[in-house]
């Protein structure tokens, strides 16, 4: 199954992302497990974390050219919000 593209993203408290996909389904994704990875270390800074945006085409969310999370990861490992 192909996962839908990302429509919108919002950084919430406690290093959580609220992701809305093109099919209007919303999922919550916990970024905390990634923070010990050197690539994601800058996300420990709350102000930086809150600057998340959807990449053009909806294939990922990103913070800069070096830090991103794919729509596949967010779809597969995000918790469905009813």
KOLDRENDREN-227870 format. One record per residue: residue number from 1; x negated, y, z negated of N, C-alpha, C in turn. Coordinates in steps of 0.1 Angstrom, whole numbers, plus 5000, padded with zeros to 4 digits. Example, Ala and Ser with C-alpha at 12.3 -4.5 7.8 and 13.67 -1.06 7.14 Angstrom:
% residues 2
{resi 1&n_xx 4868&n_yy 4943&n_zz 4922&ca_xx 4877&ca_yy 4955&ca_zz 4922&c_xx 4868&c_yy 4967&c_zz 4922}
{resi 2&n_xx 4872&n_yy 4978&n_zz 4929&ca_xx 4863&ca_yy 4989&ca_zz 4929&c_xx 4871&c_yy 5000&c_zz 4921}
% end
This chain:
% residues 82
{resi 1&n_xx 4992&n_yy 4988&n_zz 5000&ca_xx 5000&ca_yy 5000&ca_zz 5000&c_xx 4991&c_yy 5012&c_zz 5000}
{resi 2&n_xx 4995&n_yy 5022&n_zz 5009&ca_xx 4988&ca_yy 5034&ca_zz 5009&c_xx 4994&c_yy 5043&c_zz 4998}
{resi 3&n_xx 4985&n_yy 5050&n_zz 4990&ca_xx 4990&ca_yy 5059&ca_zz 4980&c_xx 4993&c_yy 5072&c_zz 4987}
{resi 4&n_xx 5003&n_yy 5079&n_zz 4981&ca_xx 5006&ca_yy 5092&ca_zz 4987&c_xx 4995&c_yy 5103&c_zz 4984}
{resi 5&n_xx 4995&n_yy 5113&n_zz 4991&ca_xx 4985&ca_yy 5124&ca_zz 4989&c_xx 4989&c_yy 5132&c_zz 4977}
{resi 6&n_xx 4980&n_yy 5140&n_zz 4972&ca_xx 4983&ca_yy 5148&ca_zz 4960&c_xx 4989&c_yy 5161&c_zz 4965}
{resi 7&n_xx 5000&n_yy 5165&n_zz 4958&ca_xx 5007&ca_yy 5178&ca_zz 4961&c_xx 5002&c_yy 5189&c_zz 4952}
{resi 8&n_xx 5001&n_yy 5185&n_zz 4939&ca_xx 4997&ca_yy 5196&ca_zz 4929&c_xx 4990&c_yy 5189&c_zz 4917}
{resi 9&n_xx 4983&n_yy 5197&n_zz 4910&ca_xx 4976&ca_yy 5192&ca_zz 4898&c_xx 4975&c_yy 5203&c_zz 4888}
{resi 10&n_xx 4976&n_yy 5199&n_zz 4875&ca_xx 4975&ca_yy 5208&ca_zz 4864&c_xx 4967&c_yy 5201&c_zz 4853}
{resi 11&n_xx 4958&n_yy 5209&n_zz 4847&ca_xx 4950&ca_yy 5204&ca_zz 4836&c_xx 4958&c_yy 5207&c_zz 4823}
{resi 12&n_xx 4960&n_yy 5197&n_zz 4815&ca_xx 4967&ca_yy 5198&ca_zz 4803&c_xx 4957&c_yy 5196&c_zz 4791}
{resi 13&n_xx 4963&n_yy 5196&n_zz 4779&ca_xx 4955&ca_yy 5195&ca_zz 4767&c_xx 4948&c_yy 5181&c_zz 4766}
{resi 14&n_xx 4937&n_yy 5181&n_zz 4759&ca_xx 4930&ca_yy 5168&ca_zz 4756&c_xx 4924&c_yy 5161&c_zz 4768}
{resi 15&n_xx 4920&n_yy 5169&n_zz 4778&ca_xx 4914&ca_yy 5164&ca_zz 4790&c_xx 4923&c_yy 5154&c_zz 4798}
{resi 16&n_xx 4935&n_yy 5159&n_zz 4800&ca_xx 4945&ca_yy 5151&ca_zz 4808&c_xx 4948&c_yy 5159&c_zz 4820}
{resi 17&n_xx 4951&n_yy 5152&n_zz 4831&ca_xx 4956&ca_yy 5158&ca_zz 4843&c_xx 4970&c_yy 5154&c_zz 4846}
{resi 18&n_xx 4978&n_yy 5163&n_zz 4850&ca_xx 4992&ca_yy 5160&ca_zz 4854&c_xx 4992&c_yy 5162&c_zz 4869}
{resi 19&n_xx 4994&n_yy 5151&n_zz 4876&ca_xx 4992&ca_yy 5150&ca_zz 4891&c_xx 5006&c_yy 5148&c_zz 4897}
{resi 20&n_xx 5010&n_yy 5156&n_zz 4906&ca_xx 5022&ca_yy 5154&ca_zz 4914&c_xx 5018&c_yy 5150&c_zz 4928}
{resi 21&n_xx 5024&n_yy 5139&n_zz 4933&ca_xx 5021&ca_yy 5134&ca_zz 4946&c_xx 5032&c_yy 5138&c_zz 4956}
{resi 22&n_xx 5029&n_yy 5137&n_zz 4969&ca_xx 5038&ca_yy 5141&ca_zz 4979&c_xx 5052&c_yy 5134&c_zz 4979}
{resi 23&n_xx 5052&n_yy 5122&n_zz 4973&ca_xx 5065&ca_yy 5116&ca_zz 4971&c_xx 5073&c_yy 5120&c_zz 4959}
{resi 24&n_xx 5068&n_yy 5131&n_zz 4952&ca_xx 5074&ca_yy 5137&ca_zz 4940&c_xx 5072&c_yy 5129&c_zz 4927}
{resi 25&n_xx 5064&n_yy 5118&n_zz 4928&ca_xx 5061&ca_yy 5110&ca_zz 4916&c_xx 5050&c_yy 5118&c_zz 4909}
{resi 26&n_xx 5051&n_yy 5118&n_zz 4895&ca_xx 5041&ca_yy 5124&ca_zz 4887&c_xx 5034&c_yy 5114&c_zz 4879}
{resi 27&n_xx 5021&n_yy 5116&n_zz 4877&ca_xx 5013&ca_yy 5107&ca_zz 4869&c_xx 5003&c_yy 5115&c_zz 4861}
{resi 28&n_xx 5001&n_yy 5109&n_zz 4849&ca_xx 4992&ca_yy 5116&ca_zz 4839&c_xx 4979&c_yy 5108&c_zz 4840}
{resi 29&n_xx 4967&n_yy 5114&n_zz 4841&ca_xx 4955&ca_yy 5108&ca_zz 4842&c_xx 4945&c_yy 5113&c_zz 4831}
{resi 30&n_xx 4940&n_yy 5104&n_zz 4823&ca_xx 4931&ca_yy 5107&ca_zz 4812&c_xx 4916&c_yy 5108&c_zz 4817}
{resi 31&n_xx 4911&n_yy 5120&n_zz 4817&ca_xx 4897&ca_yy 5122&ca_zz 4821&c_xx 4886&c_yy 5118&c_zz 4811}
{resi 32&n_xx 4890&n_yy 5117&n_zz 4798&ca_xx 4881&ca_yy 5115&ca_zz 4787&c_xx 4871&c_yy 5104&c_zz 4789}
{resi 33&n_xx 4875&n_yy 5092&n_zz 4795&ca_xx 4866&ca_yy 5081&ca_zz 4797&c_xx 4854&c_yy 5085&c_zz 4806}
{resi 34&n_xx 4857&n_yy 5095&n_zz 4815&ca_xx 4846&ca_yy 5098&ca_zz 4825&c_xx 4836&c_yy 5108&c_zz 4819}
{resi 35&n_xx 4839&n_yy 5114&n_zz 4808&ca_xx 4831&ca_yy 5125&ca_zz 4803&c_xx 4817&c_yy 5121&c_zz 4799}
{resi 36&n_xx 4814&n_yy 5108&n_zz 4796&ca_xx 4801&ca_yy 5103&ca_zz 4793&c_xx 4793&c_yy 5101&c_zz 4805}
{resi 37&n_xx 4799&n_yy 5101&n_zz 4817&ca_xx 4792&ca_yy 5100&ca_zz 4829&c_xx 4786&c_yy 5113&c_zz 4833}
{resi 38&n_xx 4773&n_yy 5113&n_zz 4836&ca_xx 4766&ca_yy 5126&ca_zz 4839&c_xx 4772&c_yy 5134&c_zz 4849}
{resi 39&n_xx 4778&n_yy 5128&n_zz 4859&ca_xx 4785&ca_yy 5135&ca_zz 4870&c_xx 4796&c_yy 5144&c_zz 4865}
{resi 40&n_xx 4803&n_yy 5139&n_zz 4854&ca_xx 4815&ca_yy 5146&ca_zz 4849&c_xx 4812&c_yy 5154&c_zz 4836}
{resi 41&n_xx 4800&n_yy 5155&n_zz 4832&ca_xx 4796&ca_yy 5161&ca_zz 4819&c_xx 4801&c_yy 5176&c_zz 4818}
{resi 42&n_xx 4801&n_yy 5183&n_zz 4829&ca_xx 4806&ca_yy 5197&ca_zz 4829&c_xx 4820&c_yy 5198&c_zz 4825}
{resi 43&n_xx 4828&n_yy 5188&n_zz 4827&ca_xx 4842&ca_yy 5188&ca_zz 4824&c_xx 4845&c_yy 5189&c_zz 4809}
{resi 44&n_xx 4835&n_yy 5187&n_zz 4801&ca_xx 4836&ca_yy 5188&ca_zz 4786&c_xx 4839&c_yy 5203&c_zz 4783}
{resi 45&n_xx 4835&n_yy 5212&n_zz 4791&ca_xx 4838&ca_yy 5226&ca_zz 4790&c_xx 4853&c_yy 5228&c_zz 4794}
{resi 46&n_xx 4861&n_yy 5232&n_zz 4784&ca_xx 4876&ca_yy 5232&ca_zz 4786&c_xx 4879&c_yy 5243&c_zz 4797}
{resi 47&n_xx 4873&n_yy 5254&n_zz 4796&ca_xx 4876&ca_yy 5265&ca_zz 4806&c_xx 4873&c_yy 5260&c_zz 4821}
{resi 48&n_xx 4861&n_yy 5253&n_zz 4822&ca_xx 4858&ca_yy 5247&ca_zz 4835&c_xx 4868&c_yy 5236&c_zz 4839}
{resi 49&n_xx 4872&n_yy 5228&n_zz 4830&ca_xx 4881&ca_yy 5217&ca_zz 4832&c_xx 4894&c_yy 5222&c_zz 4838}
{resi 50&n_xx 4899&n_yy 5233&n_zz 4832&ca_xx 4912&ca_yy 5239&ca_zz 4836&c_xx 4912&c_yy 5245&c_zz 4850}
{resi 51&n_xx 4900&n_yy 5246&n_zz 4856&ca_xx 4899&ca_yy 5251&ca_zz 4870&c_xx 4901&c_yy 5241&c_zz 4881}
{resi 52&n_xx 4907&n_yy 5230&n_zz 4878&ca_xx 4909&ca_yy 5219&ca_zz 4887&c_xx 4918&c_yy 5224&c_zz 4899}
{resi 53&n_xx 4916&n_yy 5219&n_zz 4911&ca_xx 4924&ca_yy 5222&ca_zz 4922&c_xx 4925&c_yy 5210&c_zz 4931}
{resi 54&n_xx 4935&n_yy 5210&n_zz 4940&ca_xx 4938&ca_yy 5200&ca_zz 4950&c_xx 4929&c_yy 5202&c_zz 4962}
{resi 55&n_xx 4921&n_yy 5192&n_zz 4966&ca_xx 4913&ca_yy 5194&ca_zz 4978&c_xx 4922&c_yy 5195&c_zz 4991}
{resi 56&n_xx 4918&n_yy 5202&n_zz 5001&ca_xx 4925&ca_yy 5203&ca_zz 5013&c_xx 4929&c_yy 5189&c_zz 5018}
{resi 57&n_xx 4941&n_yy 5187&n_zz 5022&ca_xx 4946&ca_yy 5174&ca_zz 5027&c_xx 4951&c_yy 5165&c_zz 5016}
{resi 58&n_xx 4949&n_yy 5168&n_zz 5004&ca_xx 4955&ca_yy 5161&ca_zz 4992&c_xx 4948&c_yy 5148&c_zz 4990}
{resi 59&n_xx 4935&n_yy 5146&n_zz 4994&ca_xx 4928&ca_yy 5134&ca_zz 4992&c_xx 4920&c_yy 5133&c_zz 4978}
{resi 60&n_xx 4920&n_yy 5144&n_zz 4971&ca_xx 4913&ca_yy 5144&ca_zz 4958&c_xx 4916&c_yy 5157&c_zz 4950}
{resi 61&n_xx 4913&n_yy 5157&n_zz 4938&ca_xx 4913&ca_yy 5169&ca_zz 4930&c_xx 4898&c_yy 5172&c_zz 4927}
{resi 62&n_xx 4895&n_yy 5185&n_zz 4926&ca_xx 4880&ca_yy 5188&ca_zz 4924&c_xx 4879&c_yy 5200&c_zz 4915}
{resi 63&n_xx 4867&n_yy 5202&n_zz 4910&ca_xx 4863&ca_yy 5213&ca_zz 4902&c_xx 4852&c_yy 5221&c_zz 4910}
{resi 64&n_xx 4844&n_yy 5215&n_zz 4917&ca_xx 4834&ca_yy 5221&ca_zz 4925&c_xx 4829&c_yy 5211&c_zz 4936}
{resi 65&n_xx 4819&n_yy 5214&n_zz 4943&ca_xx 4814&ca_yy 5205&ca_zz 4954&c_xx 4809&c_yy 5192&c_zz 4949}
{resi 66&n_xx 4806&n_yy 5191&n_zz 4936&ca_xx 4800&ca_yy 5179&ca_zz 4931&c_xx 4809&c_yy 5170&c_zz 4922}
{resi 67&n_xx 4820&n_yy 5176&n_zz 4918&ca_xx 4829&ca_yy 5169&ca_zz 4908&c_xx 4843&c_yy 5167&c_zz 4914}
{resi 68&n_xx 4847&n_yy 5155&n_zz 4917&ca_xx 4860&ca_yy 5153&ca_zz 4922&c_xx 4865&c_yy 5139&c_zz 4918}
{resi 69&n_xx 4878&n_yy 5137&n_zz 4919&ca_xx 4885&ca_yy 5124&ca_zz 4916&c_xx 4894&c_yy 5121&c_zz 4927}
{resi 70&n_xx 4893&n_yy 5110&n_zz 4933&ca_xx 4901&ca_yy 5107&ca_zz 4945&c_xx 4916&c_yy 5104&c_zz 4942}
{resi 71&n_xx 4924&n_yy 5106&n_zz 4952&ca_xx 4939&ca_yy 5103&ca_zz 4951&c_xx 4941&c_yy 5088&c_zz 4948}
{resi 72&n_xx 4932&n_yy 5079&n_zz 4953&ca_xx 4933&ca_yy 5065&ca_zz 4950&c_xx 4932&c_yy 5063&c_zz 4935}
{resi 73&n_xx 4921&n_yy 5068&n_zz 4929&ca_xx 4919&ca_yy 5066&ca_zz 4915&c_xx 4930&c_yy 5072&c_zz 4906}
{resi 74&n_xx 4935&n_yy 5084&n_zz 4910&ca_xx 4946&ca_yy 5090&ca_zz 4902&c_xx 4959&c_yy 5082&c_zz 4903}
{resi 75&n_xx 4962&n_yy 5077&n_zz 4915&ca_xx 4974&ca_yy 5069&ca_zz 4918&c_xx 4973&c_yy 5056&c_zz 4910}
{resi 76&n_xx 4962&n_yy 5049&n_zz 4912&ca_xx 4961&ca_yy 5035&ca_zz 4906&c_xx 4960&c_yy 5035&c_zz 4891}
{resi 77&n_xx 4953&n_yy 5045&n_zz 4885&ca_xx 4950&ca_yy 5045&ca_zz 4871&c_xx 4957&c_yy 5056&c_zz 4863}
{resi 78&n_xx 4966&n_yy 5063&n_zz 4869&ca_xx 4974&ca_yy 5073&ca_zz 4862&c_xx 4986&c_yy 5066&c_zz 4857}
{resi 79&n_xx 4991&n_yy 5072&n_zz 4846&ca_xx 5003&ca_yy 5067&ca_zz 4839&c_xx 5015&c_yy 5074&c_zz 4845}
{resi 80&n_xx 5025&n_yy 5066&n_zz 4850&ca_xx 5037&ca_yy 5071&ca_zz 4855&c_xx 5045&c_yy 5079&c_zz 4845}
{resi 81&n_xx 5049&n_yy 5091&n_zz 4849&ca_xx 5057&ca_yy 5100&ca_zz 4840&c_xx 5071&c_yy 5099&c_zz 4846}
{resi 82&n_xx 5081&n_yy 5095&n_zz 4837&ca_xx 5095&ca_yy 5094&ca_zz 4842&c_xx 5102&c_yy 5107&c_zz 4841}
% end
